[in-house]
Amino acid sequence: MKRYKKNDNVSYTLGTTLTIELLKEKIEYVRKVYFHTKLEQNEVIQKIEVLCKKHNIPIEKSDKPFNILSQKENCFVIGEFNKFDTELEKNKNHVVLVNPSNSGNLGTIIRSMVGFGITNLAIISPGVDIFDVKTVRASMGALFSINFEYFDSFLDYQDHYQNNNLYPFMLQANKKITNTKFQKPFSLIFGNEATGLPRDFLRVGTSVIIPHSKNIDSLNLTIAASIAMYEATKEEF
């Protein structure tokens, strides 16, 4: 057992809720579940035990993995799983992140995606590792309910999913989000946390701005993405 590194073949769910989501959605990739020696028995823990027994997943009671992987005192369950690949669904709504650099932001966006019924995520490289334990934790297990795919460039993404209507979110855009009709299947496109999208994206699809006061330079990426997802899907809920 060692601290997570990007080149590892495995990653971890740090917490009971995340581990339950892993077992529910991607049980075929689970290698082992760890219980802290101070873990108290309850219905959720019994559910984990039943699922592990049914699928021949070993359970190990040991504090060592928690000392290595988790700095939180209230973490009593860890799931170890093999990393996996997925492909985006064609003719479905997508979120596209161009060069995301923050693991926590990525996980939070994934959680919002699932909340708004968007389950396909494109990441344009270079981009943060989707299996970073910080990403997994911030997603609250929503990572296991989406399809994701990395692309070398935005043009590469376009080549693969030509039917999607493109909506880059930019401060330089002229069309306000409240005046935008999102045509399905759509791709909501966001830039890096620090720099946003390059100006070249003004020529891509329909560029959109989320108006805000002049008291701030821009909205946080996770906030902007959540607002965009809400506006694009609000008629469905």
Phi, psi and omega per residue, in radians:
M1 nan 2.319 3.121
K2 -2.572 2.911 3.106
R3 -1.085 2.570 -3.090
Y4 -1.106 2.404 3.006
K5 -2.288 2.623 -3.042
K6 -1.002 -0.601 -3.087
N7 -1.447 -0.030 3.109
D8 -1.182 2.717 3.101
N9 -1.514 -0.183 -3.098
V10 -2.185 2.792 3.000
S11 -2.413 -3.057 -2.966
Y12 -2.469 2.578 2.972
T13 -1.817 2.096 -3.087
L14 -1.765 1.594 3.127
G15 2.415 2.763 -3.082
T16 -1.156 -0.840 -3.090
T17 -1.063 -0.791 -3.134
L18 -1.101 -0.716 -3.110
T19 -1.176 -0.655 3.067
I20 -1.066 -0.791 3.126
E21 -1.088 -0.705 3.076
L22 -1.036 -0.816 -3.124
L23 -1.171 -0.597 3.136
K24 -1.242 -0.718 -2.961
E25 -1.792 -0.532 -3.032
K26 -2.389 0.777 -3.027
I27 -1.092 -0.448 -3.119
E28 -1.175 -0.251 -3.128
Y29 -1.781 -0.036 -3.071
V30 -1.357 2.275 3.140
R31 -1.703 -0.738 -3.061
K32 -2.847 2.671 3.030
V33 -2.111 2.364 -3.137
Y34 -1.912 2.356 3.034
F35 -1.955 2.343 3.021
H36 -1.242 2.601 -3.105
T37 -1.182 -0.317 3.110
K38 -1.611 0.093 -3.121
L39 -1.134 2.289 3.100
E40 -1.677 2.441 -3.103
Q41 -1.251 2.366 3.034
N42 -2.685 -3.083 -3.070
E43 -1.098 -0.665 -3.131
V44 -1.146 -0.753 3.125
I45 -1.133 -0.678 3.083
Q46 -1.094 -0.642 3.106
K47 -1.119 -0.733 3.096
I48 -1.080 -0.764 -3.129
E49 -1.084 -0.728 -3.137
V50 -1.130 -0.787 3.135
L51 -1.109 -0.726 -3.137
C52 -1.152 -0.726 3.125
K53 -1.130 -0.724 -3.124
K54 -1.089 -0.632 -3.062
H55 -1.871 0.293 3.075
N56 0.968 0.722 3.091
I57 -1.691 2.124 -3.109
P58 -1.183 2.534 3.026
I59 -2.014 2.265 3.131
E60 -2.099 2.235 3.076
K61 -1.681 1.919 -3.078
S62 -2.847 2.511 3.106
D63 -1.539 -0.291 -3.052
K64 -1.007 -0.832 3.133
P65 -1.030 -0.591 -3.129
F66 -1.254 -0.644 3.096
N67 -1.153 -0.545 -3.102
I68 -1.468 -0.768 -2.940
L69 -1.703 -0.544 -2.987
S70 -2.114 2.303 3.071
Q71 -1.702 0.004 -3.094
K72 -1.625 2.338 -3.105
E73 -1.233 -0.405 -3.062
N74 -1.696 0.306 3.073
C75 -1.656 2.036 -3.077
F76 -2.158 -0.050 3.118
V77 -2.385 2.355 3.075
I78 -2.292 2.325 3.019
G79 -1.857 2.325 3.072
E80 -1.858 2.227 -3.080
F81 -2.442 2.669 3.038
N82 -1.286 2.430 3.040
K83 -1.150 2.701 -3.067
F84 -2.485 2.767 3.107
D85 -1.903 2.618 3.033
T86 -2.412 2.961 3.038
E87 -2.175 2.609 3.105
L88 -1.252 2.650 3.083
E89 -1.450 2.351 3.078
K90 -1.305 2.600 3.118
N91 1.039 0.533 3.039
K92 -2.138 2.820 3.118
N93 -1.252 2.442 -3.108
H94 -2.195 2.678 2.812
V95 -1.890 2.335 -3.133
V96 -2.088 2.114 3.105
L97 -1.929 2.105 -3.109
V98 -1.669 1.927 3.094
N99 0.991 0.843 3.079
P100 -1.120 2.499 -3.014
S101 -2.182 -0.023 -3.076
N102 -2.096 2.108 -3.075
S103 -1.095 -0.749 -3.141
G104 -1.113 -0.729 3.100
N105 -1.075 -0.745 3.135
L106 -1.044 -0.803 3.135
G107 -1.101 -0.696 3.123
T108 -1.145 -0.693 3.099
I109 -1.122 -0.712 3.111
I110 -1.067 -0.713 3.117
R111 -1.109 -0.742 3.101
S112 -1.118 -0.683 3.111
M113 -0.955 -0.882 -3.120
V114 -1.113 -0.650 3.108
G115 -1.090 -0.556 -3.139
F116 -1.790 0.230 3.012
G117 1.319 0.377 3.072
I118 -1.875 2.069 -2.979
T119 -2.132 0.457 3.109
N120 -2.325 2.123 -3.067
L121 -2.158 2.150 3.032
A122 -1.813 2.335 3.087
I123 -2.084 2.121 3.131
I124 -1.572 2.128 -3.102
S125 -1.270 2.644 -0.035
P126 -1.281 2.502 -3.122
G127 -2.627 2.773 -3.105
V128 -1.072 2.698 -3.126
D129 -1.274 2.088 -3.112
I130 -1.197 -0.336 -3.133
F131 -1.699 0.081 3.023
D132 -0.960 2.407 -3.083
V133 -1.061 -0.480 3.091
K134 -1.196 -0.654 3.085
T135 -1.158 -0.819 -3.138
V136 -1.021 -0.779 -3.123
R137 -1.144 -0.800 -3.114
A138 -1.128 -0.485 3.119
S139 -1.327 -0.207 -3.086
M140 0.957 0.587 3.110
G141 1.552 -0.083 3.135
A142 -1.126 -0.397 3.092
L143 -0.897 -0.600 -3.057
F144 -1.406 0.023 3.139
S145 -1.979 0.137 -3.109
I146 -2.123 2.852 2.916
N147 -1.739 2.464 3.106
F148 -2.439 2.710 -3.120
E149 -2.714 2.369 3.074
Y150 -1.652 2.526 3.113
F151 -2.284 2.535 -3.127
D152 -1.202 -0.487 -3.138
S153 -2.697 2.888 3.081
F154 -1.153 -0.611 3.098
L155 -1.075 -0.640 3.090
D156 -1.094 -0.756 3.082
Y157 -1.063 -0.810 3.140
Q158 -1.020 -0.718 -3.128
D159 -1.066 -0.609 -3.090
H160 -1.415 -0.517 -3.028
Y161 -2.300 1.181 -3.018
Q162 -1.283 -0.332 -3.087
N163 -1.430 -0.202 -3.087
N164 -1.348 2.439 3.040
N165 -1.454 2.255 -2.945
L166 -1.731 2.312 -3.139
Y167 -2.319 1.526 3.061
P168 -1.326 2.363 3.133
F169 -1.720 2.083 -2.999
M170 -2.521 2.572 3.074
L171 -1.189 -0.427 -3.106
Q172 -1.504 -0.099 -3.072
A173 -1.193 2.681 -3.135
N174 -1.700 -0.432 -3.053
K175 -1.568 2.165 3.127
K176 -1.323 2.602 -3.110
I177 -1.077 -0.584 -3.119
T178 -1.254 -0.270 3.116
N179 -1.833 0.195 -3.053
T180 -1.827 2.259 3.026
K181 -1.755 1.956 -3.070
F182 -1.435 1.973 -3.125
Q183 -1.525 2.215 3.138
K184 -1.457 2.608 -0.140
P185 -1.297 2.410 -3.088
F186 -1.990 2.767 3.010
S187 -2.160 2.024 3.093
L188 -1.596 2.066 -2.941
I189 -1.967 2.283 -3.108
F190 -2.313 2.586 -3.114
G191 -1.656 -3.041 3.124
N192 -1.063 2.618 -3.117
E193 -0.981 -0.636 -3.037
A194 -1.564 -0.649 -2.968
T195 -1.994 -0.232 -3.070
G196 1.203 -2.805 3.132
L197 -1.520 2.534 3.025
P198 -1.074 2.696 -3.096
R199 -1.066 -0.376 3.106
D200 -0.990 -0.454 -3.103
F201 -1.258 -0.173 3.036
L202 -1.113 -0.359 3.138
R203 -1.697 0.110 -3.107
V204 -1.811 2.046 3.080
G205 0.948 -2.349 3.134
T206 -2.002 1.879 -3.134
S207 -1.323 2.508 -3.003
V208 -2.304 2.503 3.055
I209 -2.087 2.494 3.011
I210 -1.761 1.838 -3.076
P211 -1.106 2.501 3.045
H212 -2.645 2.987 -3.084
S213 -1.194 2.860 3.126
K214 -1.386 0.023 -3.129
N215 -1.346 -0.191 3.063
I216 -2.277 2.730 3.115
D217 -1.341 -0.719 -3.099
S218 -2.871 2.899 3.055
L219 -1.450 2.624 2.992
N220 -1.014 2.505 -3.085
L221 -0.962 -0.772 -3.095
T222 -1.147 -0.636 3.110
I223 -1.185 -0.821 -3.131
A224 -1.060 -0.772 -3.128
A225 -1.116 -0.697 -3.140
S226 -1.174 -0.716 3.089
I227 -1.081 -0.772 -3.138
A228 -1.087 -0.756 -3.140
M229 -1.141 -0.678 3.098
Y230 -1.079 -0.864 -3.110
E231 -1.089 -0.656 -3.081
A232 -1.295 -0.378 -3.034
T233 -2.112 0.026 -2.971
K234 -1.059 -0.438 3.137
E235 -1.312 -0.176 -3.099
E236 -1.581 -0.197 -3.037
F237 -2.075 nan nan
